[in-house]
Amino acid sequence: MYLEYWKLNDFPFENVPDPAYFYDSAKHHKVLEELTINIQRRKGAVMLTGEIGSGKTTVIQRTLLDLPEERFDIALINYPSLTPLEMLREVNRQLGLETSGENRNHLLQILQEHLIANARAGRDTLICIDEAQSIPSIETLEELRLLLNFQMSSRFLLTLILVGQPELQAKIRQLPQFQQRIALHMHLGALSLPETAHYMLHRLQAAGSTDHILTRQAVEQIHEHTGGIPRCINHLTDRCLMAGMRRGVSRLDKSLVLNTLEEYPMEPMNYQYA
C-alpha cells in the first residue's frame, strides 16, 4: 500500500473511531465538555445529533473513554433496532444482569436493584444508545423514557444518552413527555475550511507524517467536495494518497484531487456548518 511511500506508520484516514486520531476542534471540545458535565451532574437524559459521517460515534466513544472506570457503569448499545422487551434485555445484558424470560417487570426489578446498589456504592449508571434514530417504534422509546423514573430523592439512578442523525429529533418530538426530559441537546455540524485543514494535518501527524504533503488548494478542493464531513474527507483523502503514490508525486495538490475524483467519483456534499 502507500505507507512506505508517504513515510507513514499507519493509515491516517481510516473511518473507525480510533481515539488516537480524535480531532479536538473547538466545536468537538465544546460537545465533549458539555456531555461530560451533564453526565457527571446526573442530568437524566442528553442527546447528541449530527449528519451522517460528522463524527458522532467518535465523540461519544471519546467521552465514555474519558470517564473514570471506577465511578461509571456503562451500557453501550450500538444496534438499537429492538422491541421494548429486547431493549430492556440488552440494557441488562450490557450491565451484566439477567436477561432471560418474558417477564418485563422481573427484568425491571433486577435493573432497579442494580441501579440502587451502584448508587449506594458511589457509582453512576450510564446507558448510551448509538444510532438512536434506528429505534423502530415509539413503544421502544417510551420504554427508555420510563427508565428515567428510576430515581432517588436527590438524583436520577441512571443517565441516558441518545446519539443519532437529525431525524432522531422528530422521533423524540412525538413523545413530548420524553422531549421534556432531555436536559441537553447538542448538534455536531460539519467542519469549516480552517477546521478541515487542521483535521487533515492532525490525522497525518498522528500517523507519523513529518513532511508537508498537502497544498492549500488541495485542502480547499477536498473541503468543497466533502462539505467538511469527516467521513467523506477520510474517503477522498485516502484515495488521493493512493493515487499520489501511483503517479509518483511528492504532494497532494488540486489537480491530483480533481483527477482522483474523476477516477473515483464521489457525490459532492452540501451540509451546513454548526
C-alpha positions as CSV (number, residue, x, y, z in Angstrom):
1,M,0.0,0.0,0.0
2,Y,1.1,3.6,0.3
3,L,2.5,3.7,3.9
4,E,6.2,3.4,2.9
5,Y,5.8,5.8,0.0
6,W,4.4,8.6,2.2
7,K,6.6,7.6,5.2
8,L,3.6,6.9,7.4
9,N,3.3,4.5,10.4
10,D,-0.4,3.9,9.9
11,F,-3.3,4.7,7.5
12,P,-4.3,8.2,8.6
13,F,-7.8,8.3,7.1
14,E,-9.5,5.1,8.2
15,N,-13.2,5.5,9.1
16,V,-13.0,3.9,12.5
17,P,-13.5,5.8,15.8
18,D,-9.8,5.5,16.9
19,P,-9.1,7.8,19.9
20,A,-5.6,8.3,18.7
21,Y,-7.0,10.2,15.7
22,F,-9.6,12.2,17.6
23,Y,-9.5,15.8,16.4
24,D,-10.3,18.2,19.3
25,S,-11.7,21.2,17.4
26,A,-13.4,24.0,19.2
27,K,-16.9,22.5,18.5
28,H,-15.8,19.0,19.3
29,H,-14.3,20.2,22.6
30,K,-17.5,22.0,23.5
31,V,-19.6,18.9,22.8
32,L,-17.2,16.8,24.9
33,E,-17.2,19.3,27.7
34,E,-21.0,19.7,27.8
35,L,-21.6,15.9,27.6
36,T,-19.1,15.2,30.4
37,I,-20.6,17.9,32.7
38,N,-24.2,16.7,32.2
39,I,-23.1,13.1,32.8
40,Q,-21.2,14.0,35.9
41,R,-24.2,16.0,37.2
42,R,-26.6,13.1,36.5
43,K,-28.9,15.2,34.4
44,G,-31.1,12.3,33.3
45,A,-31.2,12.4,29.5
46,V,-28.9,14.1,27.0
47,M,-29.0,13.9,23.1
48,L,-26.3,14.3,20.5
49,T,-27.3,14.6,16.9
50,G,-25.3,15.1,13.7
51,E,-25.2,14.4,10.0
52,I,-24.1,11.0,8.6
53,G,-20.3,10.9,9.0
54,S,-19.9,14.0,11.2
55,G,-18.1,12.1,13.9
56,K,-20.8,11.5,16.5
57,T,-19.6,7.9,17.3
58,T,-16.0,9.1,17.7
59,V,-17.1,11.9,20.0
60,I,-19.3,9.7,22.2
61,Q,-16.6,7.0,22.4
62,R,-14.0,9.6,23.4
63,T,-16.4,10.9,26.1
64,L,-17.0,7.4,27.5
65,L,-13.3,6.5,27.5
66,D,-12.5,9.7,29.5
67,L,-14.9,8.8,32.3
68,P,-13.3,7.2,35.3
69,E,-14.0,3.4,35.2
70,E,-14.3,3.1,38.9
71,R,-17.2,5.5,39.0
72,F,-19.2,4.7,35.9
73,D,-21.1,1.5,35.0
74,I,-21.7,1.8,31.2
75,A,-24.1,0.1,28.8
76,L,-23.3,1.0,25.2
77,I,-25.9,-0.2,22.7
78,N,-24.8,0.2,19.0
79,Y,-27.7,-1.7,17.3
80,P,-30.9,-0.3,18.8
81,S,-33.4,-1.7,16.3
82,L,-35.2,-3.5,19.1
83,T,-38.6,-4.1,20.6
84,P,-39.3,-2.7,24.1
85,L,-38.6,-6.1,25.7
86,E,-35.5,-6.7,23.6
87,M,-34.2,-3.2,24.5
88,L,-34.7,-3.9,28.2
89,R,-32.9,-7.3,27.9
90,E,-30.0,-5.6,26.0
91,V,-29.6,-2.9,28.7
92,N,-29.5,-5.7,31.3
93,R,-27.0,-7.7,29.3
94,Q,-24.7,-4.8,28.9
95,L,-24.7,-4.3,32.6
96,G,-24.0,-7.9,33.3
97,L,-27.5,-8.7,34.6
98,E,-30.1,-11.4,34.0
99,T,-31.8,-11.3,30.5
100,S,-33.8,-14.5,30.4
101,G,-37.6,-14.7,30.5
102,E,-40.5,-12.8,29.1
103,N,-41.5,-11.1,32.3
104,R,-40.8,-7.4,31.8
105,N,-41.5,-6.5,35.5
106,H,-38.9,-9.1,36.6
107,L,-36.3,-7.6,34.3
108,L,-37.1,-4.1,35.5
109,Q,-36.8,-5.2,39.2
110,I,-33.4,-6.7,38.6
111,L,-32.3,-3.5,36.8
112,Q,-33.7,-1.2,39.6
113,E,-31.9,-3.3,42.3
114,H,-28.6,-2.9,40.3
115,L,-29.1,0.9,39.9
116,I,-29.7,1.3,43.7
117,A,-26.7,-0.9,44.5
118,N,-24.5,1.2,42.2
119,A,-25.8,4.5,43.8
120,R,-25.1,3.2,47.3
121,A,-21.5,2.2,46.2
122,G,-20.9,5.7,44.7
123,R,-21.1,4.5,41.1
124,D,-23.2,6.1,38.3
125,T,-25.0,4.0,35.7
126,L,-24.8,5.3,32.1
127,I,-26.9,3.9,29.2
128,C,-25.8,5.1,25.8
129,I,-27.8,4.4,22.6
130,D,-25.8,5.0,19.4
131,E,-27.6,5.2,16.1
132,A,-30.8,6.0,18.1
133,Q,-32.6,7.2,15.0
134,S,-32.9,3.4,14.2
135,I,-35.1,2.7,17.2
136,P,-38.1,1.2,15.4
137,S,-41.0,2.3,17.4
138,I,-42.4,4.9,19.8
139,E,-43.0,2.0,22.2
140,T,-39.3,1.3,22.5
141,L,-38.6,5.0,23.0
142,E,-41.2,5.0,25.7
143,E,-39.6,2.1,27.4
144,L,-36.3,4.0,27.5
145,R,-38.1,7.1,28.9
146,L,-39.7,5.1,31.7
147,L,-36.2,4.1,32.8
148,L,-35.7,7.7,33.9
149,N,-38.4,7.1,36.5
150,F,-35.7,5.2,38.5
151,Q,-34.8,8.0,40.9
152,M,-33.8,8.6,44.5
153,S,-34.9,11.7,46.3
154,S,-32.0,13.8,45.1
155,R,-30.8,12.1,41.9
156,F,-31.5,10.1,38.8
157,L,-30.4,6.5,39.2
158,L,-29.2,6.5,35.6
159,T,-28.1,8.8,32.8
160,L,-29.4,8.1,29.3
161,I,-27.5,9.4,26.2
162,L,-29.2,9.2,22.8
163,V,-26.9,9.6,19.8
164,G,-28.2,9.8,16.3
165,Q,-28.9,11.5,13.0
166,P,-31.1,14.6,12.8
167,E,-34.3,12.6,12.3
168,L,-33.9,11.4,15.9
169,Q,-35.3,14.9,16.9
170,A,-38.5,14.2,15.0
171,K,-39.0,10.9,16.8
172,I,-38.4,12.4,20.2
173,R,-40.9,15.2,19.4
174,Q,-43.6,12.5,19.1
175,L,-43.2,11.9,22.8
176,P,-43.5,15.4,24.4
177,Q,-43.0,13.8,27.9
178,F,-39.7,12.4,26.7
179,Q,-38.6,15.7,25.0
180,Q,-39.2,17.5,28.3
181,R,-36.7,15.1,29.9
182,I,-33.9,16.0,27.6
183,A,-31.6,18.2,29.7
184,L,-29.2,18.9,26.9
185,H,-29.4,18.6,23.1
186,M,-26.2,19.2,21.1
187,H,-25.7,19.1,17.3
188,L,-22.4,18.2,15.7
189,G,-22.0,20.1,12.4
190,A,-19.6,19.9,9.5
191,L,-16.0,21.3,9.7
192,S,-15.2,24.7,8.3
193,L,-12.4,25.1,5.8
194,P,-9.8,26.0,8.5
195,E,-11.0,23.1,10.6
196,T,-10.8,20.8,7.7
197,A,-7.1,21.8,7.2
198,H,-6.3,21.2,10.8
199,Y,-8.2,18.0,10.9
200,M,-6.3,16.6,7.9
201,L,-2.9,17.7,9.3
202,H,-3.7,16.3,12.7
203,R,-4.5,12.9,11.2
204,L,-1.4,12.8,9.1
205,Q,0.8,13.8,12.0
206,A,-0.9,11.1,14.2
207,A,0.1,8.6,11.5
208,G,3.7,9.7,11.7
209,S,4.0,12.2,8.8
210,T,6.7,14.8,9.1
211,D,6.6,16.1,5.6
212,H,4.3,18.8,4.1
213,I,2.4,16.7,1.6
214,L,-0.8,18.8,1.4
215,T,-1.2,22.1,-0.6
216,R,-3.7,24.7,0.4
217,Q,-5.5,24.3,-2.9
218,A,-5.9,20.5,-2.3
219,V,-7.4,21.1,1.1
220,E,-9.8,23.7,-0.4
221,Q,-10.9,21.3,-3.1
222,I,-11.4,18.4,-0.7
223,H,-13.4,20.7,1.7
224,E,-15.5,21.9,-1.2
225,H,-16.4,18.4,-2.4
226,T,-16.9,16.8,1.0
227,G,-18.8,19.7,2.7
228,G,-16.5,19.3,5.7
229,I,-17.9,16.0,6.7
230,P,-15.1,14.0,8.3
231,R,-16.1,10.6,6.9
232,C,-16.2,12.0,3.4
233,I,-12.9,13.8,3.9
234,N,-11.3,10.4,5.0
235,H,-12.7,8.6,2.0
236,L,-11.4,11.2,-0.5
237,T,-8.0,11.8,1.1
238,D,-7.3,8.1,1.4
239,R,-8.0,7.7,-2.4
240,C,-5.8,10.8,-3.1
241,L,-2.9,9.2,-1.2
242,M,-3.2,6.1,-3.2
243,A,-3.4,8.0,-6.5
244,G,-0.5,10.2,-5.5
245,M,1.7,7.1,-4.9
246,R,0.7,5.7,-8.3
247,R,1.6,8.9,-10.0
248,G,4.9,9.3,-8.1
249,V,4.1,12.8,-6.8
250,S,5.5,14.3,-3.6
251,R,2.5,16.3,-2.6
252,L,-1.3,16.3,-2.9
253,D,-2.4,19.3,-5.0
254,K,-5.6,20.4,-6.5
255,S,-5.0,18.7,-9.8
256,L,-4.4,15.4,-8.1
257,V,-7.7,15.8,-6.1
258,L,-9.6,16.5,-9.3
259,N,-8.0,13.6,-11.1
260,T,-8.8,11.3,-8.2
261,L,-12.5,12.4,-8.3
262,E,-12.6,11.6,-12.0
263,E,-11.2,8.1,-11.3
264,Y,-13.3,7.5,-8.1
265,P,-16.4,9.7,-8.4
266,M,-18.0,10.9,-5.1
267,E,-21.2,12.8,-4.8
268,P,-20.5,16.3,-3.5
269,M,-21.8,17.1,0.0
270,N,-23.7,20.2,0.9
271,Y,-24.1,20.1,4.7
272,Q,-24.3,23.3,6.8
273,Y,-21.8,24.2,9.4
274,A,-22.8,24.4,13.1
